[in-house]
Amino acid sequence: MLYVLKYAVLPPFLNILLMAAGMLLVRRFPRVGWALMILGLVTLYLLSIPPAQSVLSIGLEDHPVPTVEEASRADVIVVLGGGRETDAPQWSGRDVVAEAPLARLAEAARWHRRTGLPLLLTGGRNEERDLESEAQLMNRMLDEAFNIQARWLEHESSDTRENAEFSARILNAGNLDTILLVTHAAHLTRAIPEFERLGFEVIPAPMGFIHTGDHDGIELVPRTYYLQQNTRLLHEQIGRVYYWLTL
Protein backbone atom coordinates (compact mmCIF):
# COMPACT_ATOMS: atom_id res chain seq x y z
CA MET A 1 0.00 0.00 0.00
CA LEU A 2 2.84 2.37 0.87
CA TYR A 3 4.43 1.81 -2.55
CA VAL A 4 1.12 2.67 -4.26
CA LEU A 5 0.89 5.92 -2.29
CA LYS A 6 4.51 6.68 -3.15
CA TYR A 7 3.91 6.39 -6.88
CA ALA A 8 0.57 8.22 -6.63
CA VAL A 9 2.41 11.46 -5.79
CA LEU A 10 4.96 11.07 -8.59
CA PRO A 11 4.62 11.45 -12.36
CA PRO A 12 3.30 10.01 -14.57
CA PHE A 13 0.87 8.21 -12.22
CA LEU A 14 -0.01 11.50 -10.51
CA ASN A 15 -0.80 13.14 -13.85
CA ILE A 16 -2.94 10.20 -14.94
CA LEU A 17 -4.87 10.36 -11.67
CA LEU A 18 -5.49 14.09 -12.11
CA MET A 19 -6.72 13.70 -15.68
CA ALA A 20 -8.84 10.66 -14.81
CA ALA A 21 -10.44 12.52 -11.90
CA GLY A 22 -11.13 15.45 -14.22
CA MET A 23 -12.86 13.23 -16.78
CA LEU A 24 -15.05 11.70 -14.06
CA LEU A 25 -16.06 15.10 -12.70
CA VAL A 26 -16.36 17.14 -15.88
CA ARG A 27 -20.07 16.42 -16.50
CA ARG A 28 -21.29 17.31 -13.00
CA PHE A 29 -18.63 19.90 -12.15
CA PRO A 30 -17.30 21.23 -15.48
CA ARG A 31 -14.93 23.82 -14.05
CA VAL A 32 -13.35 21.44 -11.57
CA GLY A 33 -13.15 18.68 -14.13
CA TRP A 34 -11.47 20.79 -16.81
CA ALA A 35 -9.15 22.33 -14.22
CA LEU A 36 -7.94 18.89 -13.11
CA MET A 37 -7.44 17.66 -16.69
CA ILE A 38 -5.50 20.78 -17.65
CA LEU A 39 -3.46 20.60 -14.44
CA GLY A 40 -2.54 16.99 -15.14
CA LEU A 41 -1.53 17.72 -18.72
CA VAL A 42 0.39 20.93 -17.97
CA THR A 43 2.35 19.43 -15.07
CA LEU A 44 3.21 16.39 -17.20
CA TYR A 45 4.58 18.72 -19.87
CA LEU A 46 6.53 20.86 -17.40
CA LEU A 47 8.09 17.80 -15.82
CA SER A 48 9.18 16.58 -19.27
CA ILE A 49 11.34 19.57 -20.18
CA PRO A 50 14.82 20.62 -18.93
CA PRO A 51 13.92 23.91 -17.17
CA ALA A 52 12.11 21.98 -14.46
CA GLN A 53 15.46 20.49 -13.40
CA SER A 54 16.72 23.89 -12.30
CA VAL A 55 13.73 24.31 -9.99
CA LEU A 56 13.54 20.77 -8.64
CA SER A 57 17.29 20.56 -7.98
CA ILE A 58 17.25 23.53 -5.57
CA GLY A 59 18.83 22.34 -2.32
CA LEU A 60 20.00 19.10 -3.90
CA GLU A 61 23.36 18.10 -5.40
CA ASP A 62 25.15 20.68 -3.24
CA HIS A 63 27.95 18.42 -2.02
CA PRO A 64 31.33 18.66 -3.78
CA VAL A 65 33.34 15.60 -4.78
CA PRO A 66 36.05 15.02 -2.14
CA THR A 67 39.74 14.82 -2.88
CA VAL A 68 41.53 11.51 -2.34
CA GLU A 69 43.10 12.99 0.80
CA GLU A 70 39.69 13.97 2.17
CA ALA A 71 38.14 10.60 1.31
CA SER A 72 41.02 8.73 2.92
CA ARG A 73 40.05 10.12 6.35
CA ALA A 74 37.09 7.73 6.36
CA ASP A 75 37.13 4.34 8.04
CA VAL A 76 34.82 2.65 5.54
CA ILE A 77 32.98 3.18 2.24
CA VAL A 78 29.20 2.79 2.63
CA VAL A 79 27.20 2.14 -0.55
CA LEU A 80 23.42 2.54 -0.50
CA GLY A 81 21.15 0.16 -2.41
CA GLY A 82 18.61 1.44 -4.90
CA GLY A 83 16.53 -1.31 -6.43
CA ARG A 84 16.82 -4.54 -8.36
CA GLU A 85 16.08 -5.95 -11.80
CA THR A 86 14.17 -9.19 -11.41
CA ASP A 87 14.59 -12.26 -13.60
CA ALA A 88 17.34 -10.69 -15.71
CA PRO A 89 17.83 -12.69 -18.94
CA GLN A 90 21.52 -11.75 -19.13
CA TRP A 91 21.99 -13.37 -15.71
CA SER A 92 20.13 -16.60 -16.55
CA GLY A 93 16.93 -15.35 -14.93
CA ARG A 94 18.52 -14.31 -11.64
CA ASP A 95 17.90 -10.95 -9.98
CA VAL A 96 20.57 -8.29 -10.39
CA VAL A 97 20.98 -4.75 -9.16
CA ALA A 98 19.21 -1.98 -11.05
CA GLU A 99 21.05 0.73 -12.98
CA ALA A 100 21.21 3.18 -10.06
CA PRO A 101 22.99 0.91 -7.54
CA LEU A 102 25.20 -0.48 -10.32
CA ALA A 103 26.44 3.05 -11.00
CA ARG A 104 27.00 3.49 -7.25
CA LEU A 105 29.01 0.29 -7.16
CA ALA A 106 31.24 1.50 -10.00
CA GLU A 107 31.93 4.72 -8.11
CA ALA A 108 32.55 2.82 -4.87
CA ALA A 109 34.99 0.50 -6.67
CA ARG A 110 36.87 3.55 -7.92
CA TRP A 111 37.11 4.99 -4.41
CA HIS A 112 38.17 1.61 -3.02
CA ARG A 113 41.05 1.38 -5.49
CA ARG A 114 42.11 4.96 -4.72
CA THR A 115 41.90 4.75 -0.92
CA GLY A 116 42.08 1.06 -0.02
CA LEU A 117 39.08 1.46 2.30
CA PRO A 118 36.82 -1.54 2.99
CA LEU A 119 33.22 -1.51 1.77
CA LEU A 120 29.86 -1.91 3.47
CA LEU A 121 26.87 -2.60 1.19
CA THR A 122 23.38 -1.92 2.54
CA GLY A 123 20.02 -3.07 1.17
CA GLY A 124 17.46 -5.70 2.10
CA ARG A 125 14.74 -7.73 0.39
CA ASN A 126 11.82 -5.87 -1.18
CA GLU A 127 9.46 -8.84 -1.04
CA GLU A 128 9.32 -12.17 0.78
CA ARG A 129 9.91 -14.03 -2.48
CA ASP A 130 13.30 -12.36 -2.97
CA LEU A 131 15.95 -15.03 -2.47
CA GLU A 132 18.80 -12.54 -2.06
CA SER A 133 19.01 -9.15 -0.41
CA GLU A 134 20.07 -6.12 -2.43
CA ALA A 135 23.35 -6.18 -0.51
CA GLN A 136 24.00 -9.73 -1.72
CA LEU A 137 23.14 -8.79 -5.31
CA MET A 138 25.45 -5.78 -5.06
CA ASN A 139 28.27 -7.88 -3.65
CA ARG A 140 27.92 -10.47 -6.40
CA MET A 141 28.02 -7.74 -9.05
CA LEU A 142 30.94 -6.04 -7.31
CA ASP A 143 32.87 -9.30 -7.39
CA GLU A 144 32.05 -10.29 -10.97
CA ALA A 145 32.33 -6.83 -12.53
CA PHE A 146 35.13 -5.27 -10.48
CA ASN A 147 36.85 -8.22 -8.74
CA ILE A 148 36.24 -6.64 -5.33
CA GLN A 149 34.55 -8.15 -2.27
CA ALA A 150 32.73 -6.07 0.33
CA ARG A 151 33.73 -6.67 3.94
CA TRP A 152 30.23 -6.15 5.40
CA LEU A 153 26.70 -6.71 4.08
CA GLU A 154 23.55 -5.29 5.68
CA HIS A 155 20.50 -7.35 4.64
CA GLU A 156 17.48 -5.92 6.48
CA SER A 157 16.87 -2.34 5.33
CA SER A 158 14.09 -1.29 2.97
CA ASP A 159 14.67 2.46 2.69
CA THR A 160 17.31 5.15 3.27
CA ARG A 161 16.50 5.62 6.94
CA GLU A 162 16.84 1.90 7.60
CA ASN A 163 20.04 1.85 5.52
CA ALA A 164 21.51 4.15 8.15
CA GLU A 165 19.95 2.52 11.22
CA PHE A 166 20.86 -1.06 10.36
CA SER A 167 24.30 -0.18 9.01
CA ALA A 168 24.96 1.61 12.30
CA ARG A 169 24.89 -1.73 14.13
CA ILE A 170 27.74 -3.01 11.96
CA LEU A 171 29.69 0.24 12.03
CA ASN A 172 29.41 0.67 15.80
CA ALA A 173 30.53 -2.91 16.39
CA GLY A 174 33.70 -2.17 14.44
CA ASN A 175 34.27 1.27 16.00
CA LEU A 176 33.93 2.86 12.56
CA ASP A 177 33.04 6.50 13.08
CA THR A 178 33.74 8.19 9.75
CA ILE A 179 32.13 6.98 6.53
CA LEU A 180 32.61 7.78 2.86
CA LEU A 181 28.99 7.71 1.68
CA VAL A 182 28.48 6.76 -1.97
CA THR A 183 25.13 7.44 -3.60
CA HIS A 184 23.56 9.73 -6.20
CA ALA A 185 24.22 13.42 -5.64
CA ALA A 186 20.53 14.28 -5.21
CA HIS A 187 20.06 11.41 -2.74
CA LEU A 188 22.87 12.57 -0.46
CA THR A 189 20.87 15.51 0.87
CA ARG A 190 18.38 13.05 2.37
CA ALA A 191 20.87 10.30 3.27
CA ILE A 192 23.55 12.31 5.08
CA PRO A 193 21.32 13.53 7.97
CA GLU A 194 20.17 9.96 8.63
CA PHE A 195 23.75 8.85 9.32
CA GLU A 196 24.72 12.06 11.13
CA ARG A 197 21.86 11.79 13.61
CA LEU A 198 23.28 8.39 14.58
CA GLY A 199 26.61 9.99 15.42
CA PHE A 200 28.67 9.34 12.29
CA GLU A 201 30.91 11.79 10.49
CA VAL A 202 29.93 11.64 6.83
CA ILE A 203 32.21 12.44 3.91
CA PRO A 204 29.90 12.71 0.87
CA ALA A 205 31.00 10.96 -2.32
CA PRO A 206 28.38 12.14 -4.83
CA MET A 207 27.88 10.66 -8.29
CA GLY A 208 25.16 10.65 -10.93
CA PHE A 209 24.73 14.42 -11.07
CA ILE A 210 21.76 15.62 -13.12
CA HIS A 211 22.97 18.06 -15.76
CA THR A 212 21.02 21.33 -15.92
CA GLY A 213 23.13 23.22 -18.46
CA ASP A 214 22.75 23.87 -22.20
CA HIS A 215 20.17 21.82 -24.09
CA ASP A 216 20.93 22.81 -27.70
CA GLY A 217 17.93 25.08 -28.10
CA ILE A 218 15.33 22.31 -27.70
CA GLU A 219 14.61 22.85 -24.02
CA LEU A 220 10.86 23.23 -24.60
CA VAL A 221 10.52 19.88 -26.39
CA PRO A 222 9.23 17.25 -23.94
CA ARG A 223 11.21 14.03 -23.63
CA THR A 224 10.89 10.92 -21.50
CA TYR A 225 14.53 11.35 -20.42
CA TYR A 226 13.75 14.62 -18.65
CA LEU A 227 10.55 13.19 -17.18
CA GLN A 228 12.64 10.44 -15.60
CA GLN A 229 15.27 12.85 -14.29
CA ASN A 230 12.71 15.31 -12.94
CA THR A 231 10.79 12.48 -11.28
CA ARG A 232 14.01 11.50 -9.48
CA LEU A 233 14.47 15.06 -8.23
CA LEU A 234 10.83 15.37 -7.18
CA HIS A 235 11.11 12.06 -5.33
CA GLU A 236 14.09 13.37 -3.37
CA GLN A 237 12.36 16.66 -2.53
CA ILE A 238 9.29 14.80 -1.25
CA GLY A 239 11.54 12.36 0.63
CA ARG A 240 13.37 15.22 2.35
CA VAL A 241 10.09 16.69 3.59
CA TYR A 242 8.76 13.29 4.71
CA TYR A 243 11.93 12.45 6.63
CA TRP A 244 11.95 15.88 8.27
CA LEU A 245 8.30 15.46 9.36
CA THR A 246 8.88 11.96 10.73
CA LEU A 247 12.06 12.54 12.75
N, C-alpha and C positions, 0 to 999 in steps of 0.2 A: 504493500500500500504506500509506503514511504517513497519508493522509487517512482510510482505513478504520480504522486504529488510533486516530486522533484522535476519530472519531465513536463508536468502541466504548467510550470512557471517558466519554461524555457522554449525558445523557438525550435522547430516550427509547430510543435504541438500546441503551444499557447496561442499562436496565430490561428490555427485550425479551430480551436475551441471558441475563440472570439467570433470568427466568421460563422461557425455553425450556430452559435447562440444568436447571432444577428439574424440569420435566416429563419430560425424558429420564432423569433419575436417580431419580425418585420410586418406581419399582417395585423397583429393586434396593437403593437406599439411601433409604428413606422419609424419615428425619429430615433428611438433607442436601437431598433434593429439595424437601420442603415449606419448609425454611428458605430456600432460594434463591428459591422462588416468592413467599414472603411478603416477603422482603427486596426483591425487584424491585418488588412492588406498593406496599409501604410507602414506599420511597424515591421512587417516581413520585408518590405522593400528596404527600409532604413537599415535593418540588420544585415542586409545582403550587399552593402556597399562599403568601401574603405573608410569614409569619414567617420563612421560609427566607432571604429577602432580607437580613434583619438579621444573620444568621450568615455568609452567603456574602460579604457586602460588607465584612466586617472587614478592614482594611488596604487597602481600595480606596476610590476616590473621596474621597481625603483632601486633594486639592489645591484651594485656593481659586481663584476666578476673578480674574484680575489686573485692576488698574485700567488705564485707557488709558495713563497715564504709565508704569506698569510694563511694559506690552506694548510700548510705543514704544522701549524700550531694545534690543529685538531688531534683528537685521540682516535677518531674513527670516522669513516664515511658512511652516512646513513642515506639510503636510497628509498624513496617512497613508491609504493605500487600505484597502479593507475588503470587497472582493467585487464581483461584477458580476451583472447580470441579462441572460441570454442571449436572443437572438431576441425582443426586446421589441416587441410589436405596435404600441405607441404611437410607436415609433421606426422604423417600417417594417421590422421584423425585425432591426434592428441591435442590438448589445450596448450596454447602458448601465450606469452604476454602480448598485449596490444601494442600499437605503435608508440603511444606515449611512454609507457614504462621501458620499452626497448630503447627509445632515445635517451632516457635517463640512465639506463645501464651503460650505454656507450660513453656517456659523459663521465659516469662514475669510474669506468674502466680507465679512461684517460687520466683522471685524477689519481687513481690508484697507482698507475705506472709512474706518475710524476712525483708522488709523495711517499709511496710505499705503505700508506695507511690501510688497515684492514677494513672490510666492508660489513655492514649490517643491512639486510634487505627486509623490508616490512610490508606485509600484505597477507590477508587471510583468504578464506573461501567465501565466495559470494552466495553460493547455494549449497544445500546439503549434498547434492549429487556431485559436487566438485571433488575429484579424487585428490587433487594437489592444491595447496595454497598458492596464492600469487607469489609469495616469497620463494617457494620451491620452483615454480615456473621460471622466475627471474634467475634463480641460481643455476638452473639447467641451461638457460640461454646464455648466461654469463660464462659458464664453463665451455659450452660448445662454440660460441661465437668469439669469445675473447680469451679463452684458456685461463680464466681466473675463477677461483672459488671464494665465495663469501665465508667469513668466519662465523657469523651469526645469522639466523633466520627467525623472524617473528611471524607466527602463523595465524594469529587470532583476530587481527584488526579488520574492520570493514570500512573505515573512513579515516580522514586525516587526523582527527582528534584521537582516535584509537591507535593510529600509527604511533603517535607520540606517547600515549599512556602505556601501551604494551611494550614498546621499545625501551621505555624508561626502566622497566624491570631488568632487562638484559644489561643496559648501560650502567645502571647503578650497581649491579652485581660485580661488574668489572671495573668499578671506579673510573668510568669514562665520563668526563665532565664537559668536554668540548667536542662538538660534532661539526663535520663538514656536511651540510644538508644539500643533497642533490635532488632537484625537481624542477618543473617548469617555472620560468621567471614569474609568471602571473600567480602561480600557486604558492610561491614562497611567502607572500604577504599574509596568507591565511595560515600557513604551516609553521612559520617561525614562532609566533606567539604561543602556539600549543606546546612546543618544546621548551621555550623560555619560562613559561609558568610552572614547569616541572623542575626548574633549577638549572637547566643546561645553558651553556654558552654556545650560540649558534653562529657558525661562519657560513653565510649563504653561498651556494655554488649554483647560480641560475643558468638555465639553458632553455632552448625553445622560445626565444623572444618572438613576439608578434610584431612584424614590421609595419610601421605606420607612415612610411615616407612616400616617395613619389610613386604614382600609379599610372604613368604614361598617358595621362589625359583621358582615361576611361573610368574615372573614379565614381561616376554616376551610373555605371552599368552594373546591374546586380549579378552576383556570381555565388555559386554554392560554396566556394572556397571561403569567401568573406563571411557568409552565414555561419559556417563552421567555426571560424576564428572568433567572430563576435559572440557566438553562443558560449564558447570557452570563457571569454572575458566576463560575460554576464553571469555565468555560473560562479565564477570566483567572487564577483561583487556581492551576489546573493549569499554565498557561503560566508563571506566576511561578516555580513550583517547577522546572519543566523548564529554564527559562533560567538559573536559579541553579545547577542541577546541571551544566549544559553550558558554563559560562563557561570 
